[in-house]
Amino acid sequence: MSLAISTTLLDRIRAHARTDAPRECCGLLLGTGSDVHAIVPAGNVADAPLHRFEIDPIALLRAHRAAREGGPAIIGHYHSHPGGAPIPSLVDAAMAEGRGEFWLIAGADGAIKAWRALPSGSVHGCFEPVELNPLP
């Protein structure tokens, strides 16, 4: 499986990560199936934003409402690891719902990797790597 996303959106995620560092940035992935059509940057309201993320519930509710009204569905989210690699952490694993949602993680070096949260996975028992398919 691969996740299709434009290079423009990937660049916006990298910019969000740089702007919010050293805090973890976060946002929503909107689209259909395994195609990301838009992102929604959100505030990180976690109690320890240097080491974890929590998407602002207002942004989440707005995106769910827009989807119910015919807009694109939430197919996952993104966040950054400002001091590390774009690999899910144990904290990420504890947060994963495992319903097939996509996770994009931006690392300290600007690399972005895609993951899918599943009931069982090769990374921390709940993530599988997904090929990232950047589109022009």
DSSP file (Angstrom, degrees, kcal/mol; ACC not computed):
  #  RESIDUE AA STRUCTURE BP1 BP2  ACC     N-H-->O    O-->H-N    N-H-->O    O-->H-N    TCO  KAPPA ALPHA  PHI   PSI    X-CA   Y-CA   Z-CA
    1    1 A M              0   0    0      0, 0.0   130,-1.7     0, 0.0     2,-0.3   0.000 360.0 360.0 360.0 147.6    0.0    0.0    0.0
    2    2 A S  E     -a  131   0A   0    128,-0.2     2,-0.5   131,-0.0   130,-0.2  -0.939 360.0-134.3-133.0 159.1    1.1    3.6   -0.6
    3    3 A L  E     -a  132   0A   0    128,-2.8   130,-3.2    -2,-0.3     2,-0.4  -0.963  19.9-148.6-114.7 118.9   -0.1    7.0    0.5
    4    4 A A  E     +ab 133  35A   0     30,-2.6    32,-3.3    -2,-0.5     2,-0.3  -0.746  29.5 153.1 -91.8 131.4   -0.4    9.6   -2.3
    5    5 A I  E     -a  134   0A   0    128,-1.8   130,-2.5    -2,-0.4    32,-0.1  -0.979  43.0-105.5-155.0 144.1    0.2   13.2   -1.3
    6    6 A S  E  >  -a  135   0A   0     30,-0.4     4,-2.0    -2,-0.3     5,-0.1  -0.340  23.1-125.0 -72.1 153.0    1.4   16.3   -3.2
    7    7 A T  H  > S+     0   0    0    128,-3.0     4,-2.5     1,-0.2     5,-0.2   0.816 112.4  61.3 -64.9 -29.0    4.9   17.6   -2.7
    8    8 A T  H  > S+     0   0    0    127,-0.4     4,-1.8     2,-0.2    -1,-0.2   0.927 105.7  44.9 -62.0 -45.2    3.2   21.0   -1.9
    9    9 A L  H  > S+     0   0    0      2,-0.2     4,-2.0     1,-0.2    -2,-0.2   0.891 111.7  52.6 -67.1 -38.7    1.4   19.4    1.1
   10   10 A L  H  X S+     0   0    0     -4,-2.0     4,-2.4     1,-0.2    -2,-0.2   0.912 109.0  50.4 -61.6 -41.2    4.6   17.6    2.2
   11   11 A D  H  X S+     0   0    0     -4,-2.5     4,-2.4     1,-0.2    -1,-0.2   0.872 107.9  53.0 -64.8 -36.0    6.4   21.0    2.1
   12   12 A R  H  X S+     0   0    0     -4,-1.8     4,-2.3     2,-0.2    -1,-0.2   0.879 108.6  50.1 -65.7 -37.2    3.6   22.6    4.2
   13   13 A I  H  X S+     0   0    0     -4,-2.0     4,-2.5     2,-0.2    -2,-0.2   0.928 110.7  49.2 -65.7 -44.4    4.0   19.8    6.8
   14   14 A R  H  X S+     0   0    0     -4,-2.4     4,-2.4     1,-0.2    -2,-0.2   0.919 111.6  49.1 -59.8 -43.3    7.8   20.4    6.9
   15   15 A A  H  X S+     0   0    0     -4,-2.4     4,-2.6     1,-0.2    -1,-0.2   0.906 110.3  50.7 -63.6 -41.6    7.2   24.2    7.3
   16   16 A H  H  X S+     0   0    0     -4,-2.3     4,-2.3     1,-0.2    -1,-0.2   0.915 110.2  50.5 -61.1 -42.9    4.7   23.5   10.1
   17   17 A A  H  X S+     0   0    0     -4,-2.5     4,-1.3     1,-0.2    -2,-0.2   0.915 112.0  46.9 -62.2 -43.6    7.2   21.3   11.9
   18   18 A R  H  < S+     0   0    0     -4,-2.4    -2,-0.2     1,-0.2    -1,-0.2   0.916 112.7  49.7 -64.5 -42.9   10.0   23.9   11.6
   19   19 A T  H  < S+     0   0    0     -4,-2.6    -2,-0.2     1,-0.2    -1,-0.2   0.889 115.5  41.8 -63.6 -41.0    7.7   26.7   12.9
   20   20 A D  H >< S+     0   0    0     -4,-2.3     3,-2.1    -5,-0.2    -1,-0.2   0.644  92.8 153.5 -85.3 -14.7    6.5   24.8   15.9
   21   21 A A  T 3<  +     0   0    0     -4,-1.3     3,-0.1     1,-0.4    29,-0.1  -0.276  58.7  31.6 -57.7 141.1    9.9   23.3   16.9
   22   22 A P  T 3  S+     0   0    0      0, 0.0    -1,-0.4     0, 0.0     2,-0.1  -0.987 118.5  67.3 -86.8   3.1   10.9   22.4   19.6
   23   23 A R  S <  S-     0   0    0     -3,-2.1     2,-0.3    -4,-0.1    27,-0.2  -0.492  95.5-104.3 -76.4 152.8    7.2   21.5   20.2
   24   24 A E        -     0   0    0     25,-3.2     2,-0.2    28,-0.4    57,-0.1  -0.628  35.2-145.2 -73.4 132.9    5.6   18.7   18.2
   25   25 A C        -     0   0    0     -2,-0.3    55,-1.4    28,-0.1     2,-0.3  -0.528  20.3-175.3 -89.1 166.4    3.4   20.0   15.4
   26   26 A C  E     +CD  42  79A   0     16,-0.7    16,-2.5    53,-0.2     2,-0.3  -0.991  12.3 151.9-158.9 160.8    0.2   18.2   14.4
   27   27 A G  E     -CD  41  78A   0     51,-1.9    51,-2.5    -2,-0.3     2,-0.3  -0.975  37.8 -86.4-174.9 177.5   -2.6   18.3   11.9
   28   28 A L  E     -CD  40  77A   0     12,-2.2    12,-2.0    -2,-0.3     2,-0.5  -0.722  22.3-140.4-104.4 149.9   -5.2   16.3   10.0
   29   29 A L  E     -CD  39  76A   0     47,-2.7    46,-2.5    -2,-0.3    47,-1.1  -0.949  22.3-166.9-105.5 123.3   -4.9   14.5    6.7
   30   30 A L  E     +CD  38  74A   0      8,-3.0     7,-2.8    -2,-0.5     8,-1.8  -0.899  33.5  84.6-112.8 141.2   -8.1   14.8    4.6
   31   31 A G  E     -CD  36  73A   0     42,-2.5    42,-1.1    -2,-0.4     2,-0.4  -0.981  68.2 -68.8 169.9-156.3   -8.9   12.7    1.5
   32   32 A T  E >  S-C   35   0A   0      3,-1.6     3,-2.6    -2,-0.3     2,-0.1  -0.996  85.0 -34.0-133.7 139.0  -10.3    9.5    0.2
   33   33 A G  T 3  S-     0   0    0     -2,-0.4    -2,-0.0     1,-0.3   -30,-0.0  -0.315 127.7 -22.0  55.2-118.3   -8.9    6.0    0.5
   34   34 A S  T 3  S+     0   0    0     -2,-0.1   -30,-2.6     2,-0.0     2,-0.5  -0.059 114.8 102.4-114.5  31.0   -5.1    6.4    0.5
   35   35 A D  E <   -bC   4  32A   0     -3,-2.6    -3,-1.6   -32,-0.2     2,-0.6  -0.966  59.6-150.1-117.3 119.5   -5.1    9.8   -1.3
   36   36 A V  E     + C   0  31A   0    -32,-3.3   -30,-0.4    -2,-0.5    -5,-0.3  -0.788  20.6 171.1 -88.5 122.4   -4.4   12.9    0.7
   37   37 A H  E     -     0   0A   0     -7,-2.8     2,-0.3    -2,-0.6    -6,-0.2   0.675  64.5  -0.3-101.7 -24.3   -6.2   15.9   -0.8
   38   38 A A  E     - C   0  30A   0     -8,-1.8    -8,-3.0     2,-0.0     2,-0.3  -0.986  57.7-139.9-158.7 160.2   -5.6   18.5    2.0
   39   39 A I  E     - C   0  29A   0     -2,-0.3   -10,-0.2   -10,-0.2    38,-0.0  -0.929   6.8-153.0-122.8 154.2   -4.1   19.0    5.4
   40   40 A V  E     - C   0  28A   0    -12,-2.0   -12,-2.2    -2,-0.3    23,-0.0  -0.889  16.2-145.6-125.7  98.9   -5.5   20.9    8.3
   41   41 A P  E     - C   0  27A   0      0, 0.0     2,-0.3     0, 0.0   -14,-0.3  -0.378  25.1-171.9 -60.4 141.8   -2.8   22.2   10.6
   42   42 A A  E     - C   0  26A   0    -16,-2.5   -16,-0.7    -2,-0.0     2,-0.2  -0.925  26.5 -98.3-135.1 158.3   -3.9   22.2   14.2
   43   43 A G        -     0   0    0     -2,-0.3    13,-1.8   -18,-0.1     2,-0.8  -0.494  33.5-124.5 -72.8 147.1   -2.7   23.4   17.5
   44   44 A N  B     +I   55   0B   0     11,-0.2    11,-0.2    -2,-0.2    -1,-0.1  -0.850  31.5 175.0 -94.5 109.9   -1.0   21.0   19.8
   45   45 A V        +     0   0    0      9,-2.8    -1,-0.1    -2,-0.8    10,-0.1   0.176  29.2 135.3-102.6  17.0   -2.9   21.0   23.1
   46   46 A A        -     0   0    0      8,-0.3     8,-0.1     6,-0.2    -2,-0.1  -0.271  63.6-125.2 -63.7 151.3   -0.9   18.2   24.7
   47   47 A D  S    S+     0   0    0      1,-0.3    -1,-0.1     6,-0.1     3,-0.1   0.734 111.0  32.3 -69.7 -21.7    0.1   18.7   28.3
   48   48 A A  S >> S+     0   0    0      1,-0.1     3,-2.2     2,-0.0     4,-1.1  -0.602  72.4 171.2-131.7  71.4    3.7   17.9   27.3
   49   49 A P  T 34 S+     0   0    0      0, 0.0   -25,-3.2     0, 0.0    -1,-0.1   0.573  71.4  67.7 -66.8  -9.1    4.0   19.3   23.7
   50   50 A L  T 34 S+     0   0    0    -27,-0.2     3,-0.1     1,-0.1    -3,-0.0   0.703 117.8  22.4 -76.8 -18.5    7.8   18.8   23.5
   51   51 A H  T <4 S+     0   0    0     -3,-2.2     2,-0.3     1,-0.2    -1,-0.1   0.428 128.3  19.8-129.9  -2.7    7.2   15.0   23.7
   52   52 A R     <  -     0   0    0     -4,-1.1   -28,-0.4   -28,-0.1     2,-0.3  -0.972  62.5-133.2-158.6 169.5    3.7   14.3   22.5
   53   53 A F        -     0   0    0     -2,-0.3     2,-0.3    -8,-0.1    -6,-0.1  -0.949  12.1-176.9-132.0 153.8    0.9   15.7   20.5
   54   54 A E        -     0   0    0     -2,-0.3    -9,-2.8    -8,-0.1    -8,-0.3  -0.907  31.6-124.9-146.2 119.2   -2.9   16.1   20.9
   55   55 A I  B     -I   44   0B   0     -2,-0.3   -11,-0.2   -11,-0.2     5,-0.1  -0.415  36.4 -99.5 -67.7 133.6   -4.8   17.7   18.1
   56   56 A D    >>  -     0   0    0    -13,-1.8     4,-1.8     1,-0.2     3,-0.6  -0.325  29.6-138.4 -51.8 122.1   -6.9   20.7   19.1
   57   57 A P  H 3> S+     0   0    0      0, 0.0     4,-2.8     0, 0.0     5,-0.2   0.773 100.1  61.0 -61.8 -25.9  -10.4   19.3   19.5
   58   58 A I  H 3> S+     0   0    0      2,-0.2     4,-2.3     1,-0.2     5,-0.2   0.931 106.2  45.8 -65.4 -43.9  -12.0   22.3   17.9
   59   59 A A  H <> S+     0   0    0     -3,-0.6     4,-2.1     2,-0.2    -1,-0.2   0.897 113.8  50.3 -63.7 -39.9  -10.0   21.6   14.6
   60   60 A L  H  X S+     0   0    0     -4,-1.8     4,-2.3     2,-0.2    -2,-0.2   0.931 111.1  47.2 -64.6 -46.4  -11.0   18.0   14.9
   61   61 A L  H  X S+     0   0    0     -4,-2.8     4,-2.6     1,-0.2    -2,-0.2   0.900 111.0  52.1 -63.2 -41.0  -14.7   18.7   15.4
   62   62 A R  H  X S+     0   0    0     -4,-2.3     4,-2.6     1,-0.2    -1,-0.2   0.914 110.4  48.3 -61.0 -42.7  -14.7   21.2   12.5
   63   63 A A  H  X S+     0   0    0     -4,-2.1     4,-2.1     2,-0.2    -2,-0.2   0.897 112.0  48.7 -66.7 -40.1  -13.1   18.6   10.2
   64   64 A H  H  X S+     0   0    0     -4,-2.3     4,-2.3     2,-0.2    -2,-0.2   0.914 112.2  49.2 -64.4 -42.1  -15.7   16.0   11.2
   65   65 A R  H  X S+     0   0    0     -4,-2.6     4,-1.5     2,-0.2    -2,-0.2   0.927 110.5  50.1 -62.6 -45.2  -18.5   18.4   10.7
   66   66 A A  H  <>S+     0   0    0     -4,-2.6     5,-3.0     1,-0.2    -1,-0.2   0.891 109.9  51.4 -61.3 -39.5  -17.2   19.4    7.2
   67   67 A A  H ><5S+     0   0    0     -4,-2.1     3,-1.7     1,-0.2    -1,-0.2   0.914 107.5  52.1 -64.2 -42.1  -16.9   15.7    6.3
   68   68 A R  H 3<5S+     0   0    0     -4,-2.3    -1,-0.2     1,-0.3    -2,-0.2   0.806 106.7  55.3 -62.8 -28.0  -20.5   15.1    7.4
   69   69 A E  T 3<5S-     0   0    0     -4,-1.5    -1,-0.3    -5,-0.2    -2,-0.2   0.234 136.1 -83.7 -90.8  14.4  -21.6   18.0    5.1
   70   70 A G  T < 5S+     0   0    0     -3,-1.7    -3,-0.2     1,-0.3    -2,-0.1   0.417  89.3 127.6 103.4  -0.2  -19.9   16.4    2.1
   71   71 A G  S   <S-     0   0    0     -5,-3.0    -1,-0.3    -6,-0.2   -40,-0.1  -0.164  70.4 -63.8 -78.4 179.3  -16.3   17.5    2.5
   72   72 A P        -     0   0    0      0, 0.0    -1,-0.2     0, 0.0   -40,-0.1  -0.292  56.0-114.0 -66.2 150.1  -13.3   15.2    2.5
   73   73 A A  E     -D   31   0A   0    -42,-1.1   -42,-2.5    -6,-0.1     2,-0.7  -0.424  25.2-107.1 -80.4 155.1  -13.0   12.6    5.2
   74   74 A I  E     +D   30   0A   0    -44,-0.2   -44,-0.2     1,-0.1     3,-0.1  -0.768  40.3 172.0 -79.3 117.8  -10.3   12.5    7.9
   75   75 A I  E     -     0   0A   0    -46,-2.5    27,-2.5    -2,-0.7     2,-0.3   0.436  59.8 -50.4-108.0  -2.1   -8.0    9.6    6.8
   76   76 A G  E     -De  29 102A   0    -47,-1.1   -47,-2.7    25,-0.3     2,-0.3  -0.988  56.1-105.5 165.0-159.4   -5.3   10.2    9.4
   77   77 A H  E     -De  28 103A   0     25,-2.2    27,-2.1    -2,-0.3     2,-0.3  -0.944  14.7-134.8-152.5 170.6   -3.0   12.9   10.8
   78   78 A Y  E     +De  27 104A   0    -51,-2.5   -51,-1.9    -2,-0.3     2,-0.3  -0.919  21.7 165.6-128.7 158.4    0.5   14.1   10.9
   79   79 A H  E     -De  26 105A   0     25,-2.1    27,-2.3    -2,-0.3     2,-0.3  -0.959  26.1-115.8-158.8 173.1    2.9   15.2   13.6
   80   80 A S  E     - e   0 106A   0    -55,-1.4    27,-0.2    -2,-0.3     3,-0.1  -0.808   4.7-152.7-117.9 156.9    6.6   15.9   14.1
   81   81 A H  E >   - e   0 107A   0     25,-3.1     3,-2.2    -2,-0.3    27,-0.5  -0.798  21.2-175.0-118.5  83.1    9.4   14.5   16.1
   82   82 A P  T 3  S+     0   0    0      0, 0.0    -1,-0.1     0, 0.0   -59,-0.1   0.726  81.8  35.0 -58.2 -24.7   11.5   17.7   16.3
   83   83 A G  T 3  S+     0   0    0    -61,-0.1     2,-0.2     2,-0.1    24,-0.1   0.212 122.2  27.1-112.7  16.1   14.4   15.9   18.0
   84   84 A G  S <  S-     0   0    0     -3,-2.2    24,-3.1    22,-0.2    25,-0.3  -0.764  87.2 -50.8-155.1-163.1   14.3   12.5   16.4
   85   85 A A        -     0   0    0     -2,-0.2     2,-1.7    22,-0.2    -2,-0.1  -0.425  50.4-107.9 -86.4 157.6   13.5   10.2   13.5
   86   86 A P  S    S+     0   0    0      0, 0.0    19,-0.2     0, 0.0    21,-0.1  -0.257  81.5 116.5 -81.6  52.0   10.2    9.9   11.7
   87   87 A I  S    S-     0   0    0     -2,-1.7    -2,-0.1    19,-0.1    28,-0.0  -0.955  76.1 -97.7-120.8 136.3    9.5    6.6   13.3
   88   88 A P        -     0   0    0      0, 0.0     2,-0.1     0, 0.0    39,-0.1  -0.242  40.0-146.1 -56.3 137.8    6.5    5.9   15.7
   89   89 A S     >  -     0   0    0      1,-0.1     4,-2.2    35,-0.0     5,-0.1  -0.407  29.0-101.6 -93.6 174.6    7.5    6.2   19.3
   90   90 A L  H  > S+     0   0    0      2,-0.2     4,-1.9     1,-0.2     5,-0.1   0.840 126.1  55.4 -65.4 -32.3    6.0    4.1   22.2
   91   91 A V  H  > S+     0   0    0      2,-0.2     4,-1.2     1,-0.2    -1,-0.2   0.924 107.1  49.4 -64.0 -43.8    4.0    7.2   23.1
   92   92 A D  H >> S+     0   0    0      1,-0.2     4,-1.5     2,-0.2     3,-0.5   0.917 108.9  53.1 -59.4 -43.1    2.6    7.2   19.5
   93   93 A A  H 3< S+     0   0    0     -4,-2.2    -1,-0.2     1,-0.3    -2,-0.2   0.882 105.8  52.8 -61.4 -38.6    1.8    3.5   19.9
   94   94 A A  H 3< S+     0   0    0     -4,-1.9    -1,-0.3     1,-0.2    -2,-0.2   0.789 113.2  45.1 -67.5 -25.8   -0.2    4.1   23.1
   95   95 A M  H << S+     0   0    0     -4,-1.2    -1,-0.2    -3,-0.5    -2,-0.2   0.678  87.2 110.8 -89.2 -19.7   -2.2    6.8   21.3
   96   96 A A     <  -     0   0    0     -4,-1.5    31,-0.0    -3,-0.2    22,-0.0  -0.302  51.1-161.2 -64.9 134.6   -2.9    4.7   18.1
   97   97 A E        -     0   0    0     20,-0.0    -1,-0.1    -2,-0.0    -4,-0.0   0.752  25.1-140.4 -85.7 -26.2   -6.5    3.6   17.6
   98   98 A G        +     0   0    0     28,-0.1    20,-0.1     3,-0.1    22,-0.1   0.826  60.8 126.9  73.6  32.2   -5.5    0.9   15.1
   99   99 A R  S    S-     0   0    0     19,-0.2    19,-0.2    20,-0.1    -1,-0.1   0.112  91.7 -86.4-107.2  21.2   -8.5    1.4   12.7
  100  100 A G  S    S+     0   0    0     17,-2.6    18,-0.2     1,-0.3     2,-0.0   0.544  76.5 154.6  90.6   7.5   -6.3    1.8    9.6
  101  101 A E        -     0   0    0     16,-0.3    16,-2.7    15,-0.1     2,-0.3  -0.364  42.4-118.4 -69.9 150.5   -5.7    5.5   10.0
  102  102 A F  E     -eF  76 116A   0    -27,-2.5   -25,-2.2    14,-0.2     2,-0.4  -0.661  22.5-161.9 -89.9 144.1   -2.6    7.0    8.3
  103  103 A W  E     -eF  77 115A   0     12,-2.8    12,-2.5    -2,-0.3     2,-0.5  -0.996   2.3-166.2-123.3 126.4    0.1    8.7   10.3
  104  104 A L  E     -eF  78 114A   0    -27,-2.1   -25,-2.1    -2,-0.4     2,-0.5  -0.960   9.5-166.7-107.6 132.1    2.7   10.9    8.7
  105  105 A I  E     -eF  79 113A   0      8,-2.5     8,-2.2    -2,-0.5     2,-0.5  -0.978   8.4-153.5-123.3 125.9    5.7   11.7   10.9
  106  106 A A  E     -eF  80 112A   0    -27,-2.3   -25,-3.1    -2,-0.5     6,-0.2  -0.857  17.9-148.8 -97.4 125.2    8.2   14.5   10.1
  107  107 A G  E >   -e   81   0A   0      4,-3.4     3,-1.9    -2,-0.5   -22,-0.2  -0.326  30.1 -97.3 -88.6 173.4   11.6   14.0   11.6
  108  108 A A  T 3  S+     0   0    0    -24,-3.1   -23,-0.1   -27,-0.5    -1,-0.1   0.785 123.3  54.0 -59.8 -30.0   14.2   16.5   12.7
  109  109 A D  T 3  S-     0   0    0    -25,-0.3    -1,-0.3     2,-0.1     3,-0.1   0.374 122.0-103.1 -88.7   5.1   16.0   16.3    9.4
  110  110 A G  S <  S+     0   0    0     -3,-1.9     2,-0.1     1,-0.3    -2,-0.1   0.326  76.7 138.8  90.5  -8.0   12.9   17.1    7.4
  111  111 A A        -     0   0    0     -5,-0.1    -4,-3.4   -97,-0.0     2,-0.4  -0.461  37.9-156.5 -69.1 142.8   12.3   13.5    6.3
  112  112 A I  E     -F  106   0A   0     -6,-0.2     2,-0.3    -2,-0.1    -6,-0.2  -0.986   9.2-172.2-123.2 131.0    8.6   12.4    6.4
  113  113 A K  E     -F  105   0A   0     -8,-2.2    -8,-2.5    -2,-0.4     2,-0.4  -0.917  15.2-134.9-122.0 150.2    7.6    8.8    6.7
  114  114 A A  E     +FG 104 130A   0     16,-0.7    16,-2.3    -2,-0.3     2,-0.3  -0.822  23.6 175.8-107.8 144.0    4.1    7.3    6.4
  115  115 A W  E     -FG 103 129A   0    -12,-2.5   -12,-2.8    -2,-0.4     2,-0.4  -0.938  20.7-141.9-139.7 158.3    2.6    4.7    8.7
  116  116 A R  E     -FG 102 128A   0     12,-2.3    12,-2.0    -2,-0.3     2,-0.6  -0.995  16.9-135.9-126.6 129.0   -0.7    2.9    9.1
  117  117 A A  E     + G   0 127A   0    -16,-2.7   -17,-2.6    -2,-0.4   -16,-0.3  -0.730  36.1 166.5 -85.4 121.0   -2.2    2.1   12.5
  118  118 A L        -     0   0    0      8,-2.2   -19,-0.2    -2,-0.6     3,-0.1  -0.852  52.9-100.1-130.9 163.4   -3.6   -1.4   12.5
  119  119 A P  S    S+     0   0    0      0, 0.0     2,-0.3     0, 0.0     8,-0.1   0.799 114.0  15.2 -57.5 -27.7   -4.7   -3.8   15.2
  120  120 A S  S    S+     0   0    0      6,-0.1     2,-0.3   -22,-0.1     6,-0.3  -0.990  78.5 163.8-144.4 142.2   -1.3   -5.6   14.9
  121  121 A G     >  -     0   0    0     -2,-0.3     4,-0.5     4,-0.1     7,-0.2  -0.966  47.5-110.2-154.0 166.6    1.8   -4.3   13.2
  122  122 A S  T  4 S+     0   0    0      5,-0.4     2,-0.6    -2,-0.3     6,-0.2   0.684 102.0  64.9 -77.4 -18.4    5.5   -4.8   12.9
  123  123 A V  B >> S-H  127   0A   0      4,-2.2     3,-2.0     1,-0.2     4,-1.6  -0.931 131.3 -25.0-110.9 116.7    6.4   -1.6   14.8
  124  124 A H  T 34 S-     0   0    0     -2,-0.6    -1,-0.2     1,-0.3    -2,-0.1   0.702 111.2 -75.8  55.8  22.3    5.3   -1.5   18.5
  125  125 A G  T 3< S+     0   0    0     -4,-0.5    -1,-0.3     2,-0.2    -3,-0.1   0.538 130.0  58.8  73.8   5.9    2.6   -4.0   17.6
  126  126 A C  T <4 S+     0   0    0     -3,-2.0    -8,-2.2    -6,-0.3     2,-0.4   0.429  84.7  73.8-147.2   2.3    0.4   -1.4   15.9
  127  127 A F  E  <  -GH 117 123A   0     -4,-1.6    -4,-2.2   -10,-0.2    -5,-0.4  -0.967  45.5-170.9-126.3 140.4    2.1    0.3   13.0
  128  128 A E  E     -G  116   0A   0    -12,-2.0   -12,-2.3    -2,-0.4     2,-0.1  -0.987  32.1-114.1-121.0 136.9    3.0   -0.8    9.5
  129  129 A P  E     -G  115   0A   0      0, 0.0     2,-0.4     0, 0.0   -14,-0.3  -0.405  30.2-158.3 -66.5 147.3    5.2    1.3    7.2
  130  130 A V  E     -G  114   0A   0    -16,-2.3   -16,-0.7    -2,-0.1     2,-0.2  -0.983  22.3-111.7-126.7 137.2    3.5    2.7    4.2
  131  131 A E  E     -a    2   0A   0   -130,-1.7  -128,-2.8    -2,-0.4     2,-0.6  -0.515  30.0-134.8 -68.2 132.3    5.2    3.8    1.0
  132  132 A L  E     -a    3   0A   0     -2,-0.2  -128,-0.2  -130,-0.2    -1,-0.1  -0.809  15.5-163.3 -91.8 124.3    4.9    7.5    0.6
  133  133 A N  E     -a    4   0A   0   -130,-3.2  -128,-1.8    -2,-0.6     2,-0.2  -0.796   7.7-160.2-111.1  86.9    4.0    8.5   -3.0
  134  134 A P  E     -a    5   0A   0      0, 0.0  -128,-0.2     0, 0.0  -130,-0.1  -0.499   8.2-158.6 -71.0 131.8    4.8   12.2   -3.5
  135  135 A L  E      a    6   0A   0   -130,-2.5  -128,-3.0    -2,-0.2  -127,-0.4  -0.843 360.0 360.0-110.7 146.9    2.9   13.7   -6.4
  136  136 A P              0   0    0      0, 0.0  -130,-0.1     0, 0.0    -1,-0.1   0.526 360.0 360.0 -65.0 360.0    3.8   16.9   -8.3
